Amino acid sequence: MKPARATSYAAAGILCLSLGACNGGENNTQFGTALGVLIGGVLGSGMTAGSIMGTSAGAAVGGFIGYNVSKRI
């Protein structure tokens, strides 16, 4: 793996985790949101060949889905 790509993935991971920290709810919803943001960010990054916009959009959608799913559990 090229160093630039590894740095890009590391930055995407940090972005995903920081977006997940923005949730101020209960522990269950925080965990669901963080997990959704992480999975969404990884999927968005993979589907768009590592673009920042794809990673951000995937993280946002994943966080939204993770938050709503965890509220119902």
Phi and psi restraints in degrees (range 20) as a CNS / XPLOR table:
assign (resid 1 and name C) (resid 2 and name N)
       (resid 2 and name CA) (resid 2 and name C) 1.0 -70.8 20.0 2
assign (resid 2 and name N) (resid 2 and name CA)
       (resid 2 and name C) (resid 3 and name N) 1.0 146.8 20.0 2
assign (resid 2 and name C) (resid 3 and name N)
       (resid 3 and name CA) (resid 3 and name C) 1.0 -59.1 20.0 2
assign (resid 3 and name N) (resid 3 and name CA)
       (resid 3 and name C) (resid 4 and name N) 1.0 -36.0 20.0 2
assign (resid 3 and name C) (resid 4 and name N)
       (resid 4 and name CA) (resid 4 and name C) 1.0 -66.1 20.0 2
assign (resid 4 and name N) (resid 4 and name CA)
       (resid 4 and name C) (resid 5 and name N) 1.0 -38.9 20.0 2
assign (resid 4 and name C) (resid 5 and name N)
       (resid 5 and name CA) (resid 5 and name C) 1.0 -69.6 20.0 2
assign (resid 5 and name N) (resid 5 and name CA)
       (resid 5 and name C) (resid 6 and name N) 1.0 -39.9 20.0 2
assign (resid 5 and name C) (resid 6 and name N)
       (resid 6 and name CA) (resid 6 and name C) 1.0 -63.6 20.0 2
assign (resid 6 and name N) (resid 6 and name CA)
       (resid 6 and name C) (resid 7 and name N) 1.0 -39.6 20.0 2
assign (resid 6 and name C) (resid 7 and name N)
       (resid 7 and name CA) (resid 7 and name C) 1.0 -65.3 20.0 2
assign (resid 7 and name N) (resid 7 and name CA)
       (resid 7 and name C) (resid 8 and name N) 1.0 -38.9 20.0 2
assign (resid 7 and name C) (resid 8 and name N)
       (resid 8 and name CA) (resid 8 and name C) 1.0 -63.3 20.0 2
assign (resid 8 and name N) (resid 8 and name CA)
       (resid 8 and name C) (resid 9 and name N) 1.0 -43.8 20.0 2
assign (resid 8 and name C) (resid 9 and name N)
       (resid 9 and name CA) (resid 9 and name C) 1.0 -66.2 20.0 2
assign (resid 9 and name N) (resid 9 and name CA)
       (resid 9 and name C) (resid 10 and name N) 1.0 -38.0 20.0 2
assign (resid 9 and name C) (resid 10 and name N)
       (resid 10 and name CA) (resid 10 and name C) 1.0 -65.6 20.0 2
assign (resid 10 and name N) (resid 10 and name CA)
       (resid 10 and name C) (resid 11 and name N) 1.0 -41.9 20.0 2
assign (resid 10 and name C) (resid 11 and name N)
       (resid 11 and name CA) (resid 11 and name C) 1.0 -64.7 20.0 2
assign (resid 11 and name N) (resid 11 and name CA)
       (resid 11 and name C) (resid 12 and name N) 1.0 -38.7 20.0 2
assign (resid 11 and name C) (resid 12 and name N)
       (resid 12 and name CA) (resid 12 and name C) 1.0 -64.4 20.0 2
assign (resid 12 and name N) (resid 12 and name CA)
       (resid 12 and name C) (resid 13 and name N) 1.0 -40.7 20.0 2
assign (resid 12 and name C) (resid 13 and name N)
       (resid 13 and name CA) (resid 13 and name C) 1.0 -64.1 20.0 2
assign (resid 13 and name N) (resid 13 and name CA)
       (resid 13 and name C) (resid 14 and name N) 1.0 -41.5 20.0 2
assign (resid 13 and name C) (resid 14 and name N)
       (resid 14 and name CA) (resid 14 and name C) 1.0 -65.7 20.0 2
assign (resid 14 and name N) (resid 14 and name CA)
       (resid 14 and name C) (resid 15 and name N) 1.0 -40.8 20.0 2
assign (resid 14 and name C) (resid 15 and name N)
       (resid 15 and name CA) (resid 15 and name C) 1.0 -60.9 20.0 2
assign (resid 15 and name N) (resid 15 and name CA)
       (resid 15 and name C) (resid 16 and name N) 1.0 -43.6 20.0 2
assign (resid 15 and name C) (resid 16 and name N)
       (resid 16 and name CA) (resid 16 and name C) 1.0 -63.3 20.0 2
assign (resid 16 and name N) (resid 16 and name CA)
       (resid 16 and name C) (resid 17 and name N) 1.0 -44.8 20.0 2
assign (resid 16 and name C) (resid 17 and name N)
       (resid 17 and name CA) (resid 17 and name C) 1.0 -68.2 20.0 2
assign (resid 17 and name N) (resid 17 and name CA)
       (resid 17 and name C) (resid 18 and name N) 1.0 -34.5 20.0 2
assign (resid 17 and name C) (resid 18 and name N)
       (resid 18 and name CA) (resid 18 and name C) 1.0 -70.1 20.0 2
assign (resid 18 and name N) (resid 18 and name CA)
       (resid 18 and name C) (resid 19 and name N) 1.0 -34.2 20.0 2
assign (resid 18 and name C) (resid 19 and name N)
       (resid 19 and name CA) (resid 19 and name C) 1.0 -67.9 20.0 2
assign (resid 19 and name N) (resid 19 and name CA)
       (resid 19 and name C) (resid 20 and name N) 1.0 -34.8 20.0 2
assign (resid 19 and name C) (resid 20 and name N)
       (resid 20 and name CA) (resid 20 and name C) 1.0 -68.8 20.0 2
assign (resid 20 and name N) (resid 20 and name CA)
       (resid 20 and name C) (resid 21 and name N) 1.0 -24.9 20.0 2
assign (resid 20 and name C) (resid 21 and name N)
       (resid 21 and name CA) (resid 21 and name C) 1.0 -76.5 20.0 2
assign (resid 21 and name N) (resid 21 and name CA)
       (resid 21 and name C) (resid 22 and name N) 1.0 -10.4 20.0 2
assign (resid 21 and name C) (resid 22 and name N)
       (resid 22 and name CA) (resid 22 and name C) 1.0 -75.0 20.0 2
assign (resid 22 and name N) (resid 22 and name CA)
       (resid 22 and name C) (resid 23 and name N) 1.0 -14.7 20.0 2
assign (resid 22 and name C) (resid 23 and name N)
       (resid 23 and name CA) (resid 23 and name C) 1.0 -76.0 20.0 2
assign (resid 23 and name N) (resid 23 and name CA)
       (resid 23 and name C) (resid 24 and name N) 1.0 132.5 20.0 2
assign (resid 23 and name C) (resid 24 and name N)
       (resid 24 and name CA) (resid 24 and name C) 1.0 -113.9 20.0 2
assign (resid 24 and name N) (resid 24 and name CA)
       (resid 24 and name C) (resid 25 and name N) 1.0 30.3 20.0 2
assign (resid 24 and name C) (resid 25 and name N)
       (resid 25 and name CA) (resid 25 and name C) 1.0 -93.5 20.0 2
assign (resid 25 and name N) (resid 25 and name CA)
       (resid 25 and name C) (resid 26 and name N) 1.0 -155.8 20.0 2
assign (resid 25 and name C) (resid 26 and name N)
       (resid 26 and name CA) (resid 26 and name C) 1.0 -71.2 20.0 2
assign (resid 26 and name N) (resid 26 and name CA)
       (resid 26 and name C) (resid 27 and name N) 1.0 170.2 20.0 2
assign (resid 26 and name C) (resid 27 and name N)
       (resid 27 and name CA) (resid 27 and name C) 1.0 -62.1 20.0 2
assign (resid 27 and name N) (resid 27 and name CA)
       (resid 27 and name C) (resid 28 and name N) 1.0 -37.5 20.0 2
assign (resid 27 and name C) (resid 28 and name N)
       (resid 28 and name CA) (resid 28 and name C) 1.0 -64.0 20.0 2
assign (resid 28 and name N) (resid 28 and name CA)
       (resid 28 and name C) (resid 29 and name N) 1.0 -44.5 20.0 2
assign (resid 28 and name C) (resid 29 and name N)
       (resid 29 and name CA) (resid 29 and name C) 1.0 -72.9 20.0 2
assign (resid 29 and name N) (resid 29 and name CA)
       (resid 29 and name C) (resid 30 and name N) 1.0 -32.1 20.0 2
assign (resid 29 and name C) (resid 30 and name N)
       (resid 30 and name CA) (resid 30 and name C) 1.0 -63.9 20.0 2
assign (resid 30 and name N) (resid 30 and name CA)
       (resid 30 and name C) (resid 31 and name N) 1.0 -44.4 20.0 2
assign (resid 30 and name C) (resid 31 and name N)
       (resid 31 and name CA) (resid 31 and name C) 1.0 -64.7 20.0 2
assign (resid 31 and name N) (resid 31 and name CA)
       (resid 31 and name C) (resid 32 and name N) 1.0 -44.5 20.0 2
assign (resid 31 and name C) (resid 32 and name N)
       (resid 32 and name CA) (resid 32 and name C) 1.0 -62.8 20.0 2
assign (resid 32 and name N) (resid 32 and name CA)
       (resid 32 and name C) (resid 33 and name N) 1.0 -41.0 20.0 2
assign (resid 32 and name C) (resid 33 and name N)
       (resid 33 and name CA) (resid 33 and name C) 1.0 -66.6 20.0 2
assign (resid 33 and name N) (resid 33 and name CA)
       (resid 33 and name C) (resid 34 and name N) 1.0 -46.7 20.0 2
assign (resid 33 and name C) (resid 34 and name N)
       (resid 34 and name CA) (resid 34 and name C) 1.0 -62.0 20.0 2
assign (resid 34 and name N) (resid 34 and name CA)
       (resid 34 and name C) (resid 35 and name N) 1.0 -41.8 20.0 2
assign (resid 34 and name C) (resid 35 and name N)
       (resid 35 and name CA) (resid 35 and name C) 1.0 -66.3 20.0 2
assign (resid 35 and name N) (resid 35 and name CA)
       (resid 35 and name C) (resid 36 and name N) 1.0 -41.6 20.0 2
assign (resid 35 and name C) (resid 36 and name N)
       (resid 36 and name CA) (resid 36 and name C) 1.0 -63.4 20.0 2
assign (resid 36 and name N) (resid 36 and name CA)
       (resid 36 and name C) (resid 37 and name N) 1.0 -41.5 20.0 2
assign (resid 36 and name C) (resid 37 and name N)
       (resid 37 and name CA) (resid 37 and name C) 1.0 -63.8 20.0 2
assign (resid 37 and name N) (resid 37 and name CA)
       (resid 37 and name C) (resid 38 and name N) 1.0 -43.7 20.0 2
assign (resid 37 and name C) (resid 38 and name N)
       (resid 38 and name CA) (resid 38 and name C) 1.0 -64.3 20.0 2
assign (resid 38 and name N) (resid 38 and name CA)
       (resid 38 and name C) (resid 39 and name N) 1.0 -49.3 20.0 2
assign (resid 38 and name C) (resid 39 and name N)
       (resid 39 and name CA) (resid 39 and name C) 1.0 -66.0 20.0 2
assign (resid 39 and name N) (resid 39 and name CA)
       (resid 39 and name C) (resid 40 and name N) 1.0 -43.5 20.0 2
assign (resid 39 and name C) (resid 40 and name N)
       (resid 40 and name CA) (resid 40 and name C) 1.0 -62.6 20.0 2
assign (resid 40 and name N) (resid 40 and name CA)
       (resid 40 and name C) (resid 41 and name N) 1.0 -40.1 20.0 2
assign (resid 40 and name C) (resid 41 and name N)
       (resid 41 and name CA) (resid 41 and name C) 1.0 -64.9 20.0 2
assign (resid 41 and name N) (resid 41 and name CA)
       (resid 41 and name C) (resid 42 and name N) 1.0 -41.0 20.0 2
assign (resid 41 and name C) (resid 42 and name N)
       (resid 42 and name CA) (resid 42 and name C) 1.0 -67.0 20.0 2
assign (resid 42 and name N) (resid 42 and name CA)
       (resid 42 and name C) (resid 43 and name N) 1.0 -43.9 20.0 2
assign (resid 42 and name C) (resid 43 and name N)
       (resid 43 and name CA) (resid 43 and name C) 1.0 -65.9 20.0 2
assign (resid 43 and name N) (resid 43 and name CA)
       (resid 43 and name C) (resid 44 and name N) 1.0 -42.2 20.0 2
assign (resid 43 and name C) (resid 44 and name N)
       (resid 44 and name CA) (resid 44 and name C) 1.0 -62.9 20.0 2
assign (resid 44 and name N) (resid 44 and name CA)
       (resid 44 and name C) (resid 45 and name N) 1.0 -39.7 20.0 2
assign (resid 44 and name C) (resid 45 and name N)
       (resid 45 and name CA) (resid 45 and name C) 1.0 -66.4 20.0 2
assign (resid 45 and name N) (resid 45 and name CA)
       (resid 45 and name C) (resid 46 and name N) 1.0 -42.2 20.0 2
assign (resid 45 and name C) (resid 46 and name N)
       (resid 46 and name CA) (resid 46 and name C) 1.0 -67.6 20.0 2
assign (resid 46 and name N) (resid 46 and name CA)
       (resid 46 and name C) (resid 47 and name N) 1.0 -37.8 20.0 2
assign (resid 46 and name C) (resid 47 and name N)
       (resid 47 and name CA) (resid 47 and name C) 1.0 -74.1 20.0 2
assign (resid 47 and name N) (resid 47 and name CA)
       (resid 47 and name C) (resid 48 and name N) 1.0 -24.8 20.0 2
assign (resid 47 and name C) (resid 48 and name N)
       (resid 48 and name CA) (resid 48 and name C) 1.0 -111.9 20.0 2
assign (resid 48 and name N) (resid 48 and name CA)
       (resid 48 and name C) (resid 49 and name N) 1.0 20.4 20.0 2
assign (resid 48 and name C) (resid 49 and name N)
       (resid 49 and name CA) (resid 49 and name C) 1.0 58.1 20.0 2
assign (resid 49 and name N) (resid 49 and name CA)
       (resid 49 and name C) (resid 50 and name N) 1.0 37.0 20.0 2
assign (resid 49 and name C) (resid 50 and name N)
       (resid 50 and name CA) (resid 50 and name C) 1.0 85.5 20.0 2
assign (resid 50 and name N) (resid 50 and name CA)
       (resid 50 and name C) (resid 51 and name N) 1.0 16.1 20.0 2
assign (resid 50 and name C) (resid 51 and name N)
       (resid 51 and name CA) (resid 51 and name C) 1.0 -73.5 20.0 2
assign (resid 51 and name N) (resid 51 and name CA)
       (resid 51 and name C) (resid 52 and name N) 1.0 147.5 20.0 2
assign (resid 51 and name C) (resid 52 and name N)
       (resid 52 and name CA) (resid 52 and name C) 1.0 -66.0 20.0 2
assign (resid 52 and name N) (resid 52 and name CA)
       (resid 52 and name C) (resid 53 and name N) 1.0 -38.8 20.0 2
assign (resid 52 and name C) (resid 53 and name N)
       (resid 53 and name CA) (resid 53 and name C) 1.0 -64.5 20.0 2
assign (resid 53 and name N) (resid 53 and name CA)
       (resid 53 and name C) (resid 54 and name N) 1.0 -42.4 20.0 2
assign (resid 53 and name C) (resid 54 and name N)
       (resid 54 and name CA) (resid 54 and name C) 1.0 -65.9 20.0 2
assign (resid 54 and name N) (resid 54 and name CA)
       (resid 54 and name C) (resid 55 and name N) 1.0 -39.7 20.0 2
assign (resid 54 and name C) (resid 55 and name N)
       (resid 55 and name CA) (resid 55 and name C) 1.0 -65.7 20.0 2
assign (resid 55 and name N) (resid 55 and name CA)
       (resid 55 and name C) (resid 56 and name N) 1.0 -43.9 20.0 2
assign (resid 55 and name C) (resid 56 and name N)
       (resid 56 and name CA) (resid 56 and name C) 1.0 -65.5 20.0 2
assign (resid 56 and name N) (resid 56 and name CA)
       (resid 56 and name C) (resid 57 and name N) 1.0 -43.9 20.0 2
assign (resid 56 and name C) (resid 57 and name N)
       (resid 57 and name CA) (resid 57 and name C) 1.0 -64.8 20.0 2
assign (resid 57 and name N) (resid 57 and name CA)
       (resid 57 and name C) (resid 58 and name N) 1.0 -42.9 20.0 2
assign (resid 57 and name C) (resid 58 and name N)
       (resid 58 and name CA) (resid 58 and name C) 1.0 -62.9 20.0 2
assign (resid 58 and name N) (resid 58 and name CA)
       (resid 58 and name C) (resid 59 and name N) 1.0 -39.2 20.0 2
assign (resid 58 and name C) (resid 59 and name N)
       (resid 59 and name CA) (resid 59 and name C) 1.0 -66.3 20.0 2
assign (resid 59 and name N) (resid 59 and name CA)
       (resid 59 and name C) (resid 60 and name N) 1.0 -40.8 20.0 2
assign (resid 59 and name C) (resid 60 and name N)
       (resid 60 and name CA) (resid 60 and name C) 1.0 -65.6 20.0 2
assign (resid 60 and name N) (resid 60 and name CA)
       (resid 60 and name C) (resid 61 and name N) 1.0 -46.3 20.0 2
assign (resid 60 and name C) (resid 61 and name N)
       (resid 61 and name CA) (resid 61 and name C) 1.0 -66.2 20.0 2
assign (resid 61 and name N) (resid 61 and name CA)
       (resid 61 and name C) (resid 62 and name N) 1.0 -42.6 20.0 2
assign (resid 61 and name C) (resid 62 and name N)
       (resid 62 and name CA) (resid 62 and name C) 1.0 -62.9 20.0 2
assign (resid 62 and name N) (resid 62 and name CA)
       (resid 62 and name C) (resid 63 and name N) 1.0 -40.0 20.0 2
assign (resid 62 and name C) (resid 63 and name N)
       (resid 63 and name CA) (resid 63 and name C) 1.0 -64.2 20.0 2
assign (resid 63 and name N) (resid 63 and name CA)
       (resid 63 and name C) (resid 64 and name N) 1.0 -41.5 20.0 2
assign (resid 63 and name C) (resid 64 and name N)
       (resid 64 and name CA) (resid 64 and name C) 1.0 -62.7 20.0 2
assign (resid 64 and name N) (resid 64 and name CA)
       (resid 64 and name C) (resid 65 and name N) 1.0 -46.5 20.0 2
assign (resid 64 and name C) (resid 65 and name N)
       (resid 65 and name CA) (resid 65 and name C) 1.0 -66.0 20.0 2
assign (resid 65 and name N) (resid 65 and name CA)
       (resid 65 and name C) (resid 66 and name N) 1.0 -44.2 20.0 2
assign (resid 65 and name C) (resid 66 and name N)
       (resid 66 and name CA) (resid 66 and name C) 1.0 -62.5 20.0 2
assign (resid 66 and name N) (resid 66 and name CA)
       (resid 66 and name C) (resid 67 and name N) 1.0 -38.6 20.0 2
assign (resid 66 and name C) (resid 67 and name N)
       (resid 67 and name CA) (resid 67 and name C) 1.0 -65.5 20.0 2
assign (resid 67 and name N) (resid 67 and name CA)
       (resid 67 and name C) (resid 68 and name N) 1.0 -46.0 20.0 2
assign (resid 67 and name C) (resid 68 and name N)
       (resid 68 and name CA) (resid 68 and name C) 1.0 -69.0 20.0 2
assign (resid 68 and name N) (resid 68 and name CA)
       (resid 68 and name C) (resid 69 and name N) 1.0 -36.3 20.0 2
assign (resid 68 and name C) (resid 69 and name N)
       (resid 69 and name CA) (resid 69 and name C) 1.0 -67.7 20.0 2
assign (resid 69 and name N) (resid 69 and name CA)
       (resid 69 and name C) (resid 70 and name N) 1.0 -42.2 20.0 2
assign (resid 69 and name C) (resid 70 and name N)
       (resid 70 and name CA) (resid 70 and name C) 1.0 -70.6 20.0 2
assign (resid 70 and name N) (resid 70 and name CA)
       (resid 70 and name C) (resid 71 and name N) 1.0 -25.4 20.0 2
assign (resid 70 and name C) (resid 71 and name N)
       (resid 71 and name CA) (resid 71 and name C) 1.0 -67.1 20.0 2
assign (resid 71 and name N) (resid 71 and name CA)
       (resid 71 and name C) (resid 72 and name N) 1.0 -30.8 20.0 2
assign (resid 71 and name C) (resid 72 and name N)
       (resid 72 and name CA) (resid 72 and name C) 1.0 -85.9 20.0 2
assign (resid 72 and name N) (resid 72 and name CA)
       (resid 72 and name C) (resid 73 and name N) 1.0 -13.5 20.0 2
